[in-house]
Amino acid sequence: IFLLRQFFLTLPRELTGASRADRPGTWQIYRDVFLTLARPAMATLGMTIGAHTMTHPILRTLSDEAARMEIEGSRTALEQIIRTPVRAFAYPNGHPGDDYTVRDRNLVESLGFDYAASGIRGVAIPESDRFQLPRFTPWDRTPSRWLGRLLLAFRHPA
């Protein structure tokens, strides 16, 4: 994050002013200009941008067609922005059974994604379902607490 922030700080302020002439809002400027410029820096840092749905619905509550439209629409919109194939997906809220079902997991796989992140807490191991990967979050107050939590998570992988 620090390196990406530093990259954005190097961009001249005039770029924002010039971009405003062609684009109506700040989001469009970031999407069309800054995100495009940041793509190489993000790739260098090993970042991946994944789809998430268009409107953040609970997929379980949608019809098959609506779920497909949400997932495909998100991927298509992102690919137009970053001009790179989107291979990853993250389920909104991400709790299996509550937020998405096996139908949604299978849909993500059938749409050709390489993997998907769930809201299951834990760490992935080679046997993990790559379309329901657990997450391990880095939000701790100290590095030692983070490391301790990580080591405990490896004792009980998802």
Contacts in CASP RR format, 6 or more apart in sequence:
PFRMAT RR
TARGET T0000
AUTHOR 0000-0000-0000
METHOD contacts of the structure
MODEL  1
IFLLRQFFLTLPRELTGASRADRPGTWQIYRDVFLTLARPAMATLGMTIG
AHTMTHPILRTLSDEAARMEIEGSRTALEQIIRTPVRAFAYPNGHPGDDY
TVRDRNLVESLGFDYAASGIRGVAIPESDRFQLPRFTPWDRTPSRWLGRL
LLAFRHPA
3 41 0 8 1.000
3 45 0 8 1.000
4 38 0 8 1.000
4 41 0 8 1.000
4 42 0 8 1.000
4 45 0 8 1.000
4 47 0 8 1.000
7 38 0 8 1.000
7 41 0 8 1.000
8 34 0 8 1.000
8 38 0 8 1.000
11 34 0 8 1.000
11 37 0 8 1.000
15 33 0 8 1.000
16 29 0 8 1.000
19 29 0 8 1.000
19 32 0 8 1.000
19 33 0 8 1.000
20 29 0 8 1.000
23 29 0 8 1.000
23 32 0 8 1.000
23 33 0 8 1.000
31 81 0 8 1.000
32 81 0 8 1.000
35 81 0 8 1.000
35 82 0 8 1.000
36 81 0 8 1.000
36 82 0 8 1.000
36 83 0 8 1.000
39 82 0 8 1.000
39 83 0 8 1.000
39 84 0 8 1.000
42 49 0 8 1.000
48 87 0 8 1.000
48 88 0 8 1.000
49 78 0 8 1.000
49 82 0 8 1.000
49 84 0 8 1.000
49 86 0 8 1.000
49 88 0 8 1.000
50 75 0 8 1.000
50 78 0 8 1.000
50 86 0 8 1.000
50 87 0 8 1.000
50 88 0 8 1.000
50 89 0 8 1.000
50 90 0 8 1.000
51 71 0 8 1.000
51 73 0 8 1.000
51 74 0 8 1.000
51 75 0 8 1.000
51 78 0 8 1.000
51 86 0 8 1.000
51 88 0 8 1.000
51 89 0 8 1.000
51 90 0 8 1.000
51 113 0 8 1.000
52 74 0 8 1.000
52 89 0 8 1.000
52 90 0 8 1.000
52 92 0 8 1.000
53 59 0 8 1.000
53 70 0 8 1.000
53 71 0 8 1.000
53 74 0 8 1.000
53 92 0 8 1.000
54 69 0 8 1.000
54 70 0 8 1.000
54 73 0 8 1.000
54 74 0 8 1.000
54 77 0 8 1.000
55 70 0 8 1.000
56 92 0 8 1.000
57 66 0 8 1.000
57 70 0 8 1.000
57 92 0 8 1.000
58 92 0 8 1.000
58 93 0 8 1.000
58 98 0 8 1.000
58 99 0 8 1.000
58 100 0 8 1.000
59 67 0 8 1.000
59 70 0 8 1.000
59 71 0 8 1.000
59 91 0 8 1.000
59 92 0 8 1.000
59 99 0 8 1.000
59 100 0 8 1.000
59 101 0 8 1.000
59 104 0 8 1.000
60 97 0 8 1.000
60 98 0 8 1.000
60 99 0 8 1.000
60 100 0 8 1.000
60 101 0 8 1.000
60 104 0 8 1.000
62 70 0 8 1.000
64 103 0 8 1.000
64 107 0 8 1.000
67 103 0 8 1.000
67 104 0 8 1.000
67 107 0 8 1.000
68 107 0 8 1.000
68 111 0 8 1.000
71 89 0 8 1.000
71 107 0 8 1.000
71 108 0 8 1.000
71 111 0 8 1.000
72 111 0 8 1.000
75 86 0 8 1.000
75 89 0 8 1.000
75 111 0 8 1.000
75 113 0 8 1.000
78 86 0 8 1.000
79 85 0 8 1.000
79 86 0 8 1.000
86 113 0 8 1.000
87 113 0 8 1.000
87 114 0 8 1.000
87 115 0 8 1.000
88 113 0 8 1.000
88 114 0 8 1.000
88 115 0 8 1.000
88 116 0 8 1.000
88 117 0 8 1.000
89 108 0 8 1.000
89 113 0 8 1.000
89 115 0 8 1.000
89 116 0 8 1.000
89 117 0 8 1.000
90 116 0 8 1.000
90 117 0 8 1.000
91 99 0 8 1.000
91 100 0 8 1.000
91 104 0 8 1.000
91 116 0 8 1.000
91 117 0 8 1.000
91 118 0 8 1.000
91 119 0 8 1.000
92 99 0 8 1.000
92 100 0 8 1.000
93 99 0 8 1.000
93 119 0 8 1.000
94 100 0 8 1.000
94 117 0 8 1.000
94 118 0 8 1.000
94 119 0 8 1.000
94 120 0 8 1.000
95 118 0 8 1.000
95 119 0 8 1.000
95 120 0 8 1.000
96 105 0 8 1.000
96 118 0 8 1.000
96 120 0 8 1.000
96 132 0 8 1.000
100 118 0 8 1.000
105 116 0 8 1.000
105 129 0 8 1.000
105 131 0 8 1.000
105 132 0 8 1.000
106 131 0 8 1.000
108 116 0 8 1.000
108 131 0 8 1.000
109 116 0 8 1.000
109 131 0 8 1.000
113 131 0 8 1.000
114 130 0 8 1.000
115 130 0 8 1.000
115 131 0 8 1.000
115 133 0 8 1.000
116 130 0 8 1.000
116 131 0 8 1.000
116 132 0 8 1.000
116 133 0 8 1.000
117 133 0 8 1.000
117 135 0 8 1.000
118 132 0 8 1.000
118 133 0 8 1.000
118 134 0 8 1.000
118 135 0 8 1.000
119 134 0 8 1.000
119 135 0 8 1.000
120 132 0 8 1.000
120 133 0 8 1.000
120 134 0 8 1.000
120 135 0 8 1.000
120 158 0 8 1.000
121 134 0 8 1.000
121 135 0 8 1.000
121 136 0 8 1.000
121 137 0 8 1.000
121 153 0 8 1.000
121 158 0 8 1.000
122 134 0 8 1.000
122 135 0 8 1.000
122 136 0 8 1.000
122 153 0 8 1.000
122 156 0 8 1.000
122 157 0 8 1.000
122 158 0 8 1.000
123 134 0 8 1.000
123 136 0 8 1.000
123 150 0 8 1.000
123 153 0 8 1.000
123 154 0 8 1.000
123 157 0 8 1.000
123 158 0 8 1.000
124 133 0 8 1.000
124 134 0 8 1.000
124 157 0 8 1.000
124 158 0 8 1.000
125 157 0 8 1.000
128 134 0 8 1.000
128 157 0 8 1.000
128 158 0 8 1.000
134 157 0 8 1.000
134 158 0 8 1.000
136 149 0 8 1.000
136 150 0 8 1.000
136 153 0 8 1.000
138 146 0 8 1.000
140 146 0 8 1.000
140 149 0 8 1.000
END
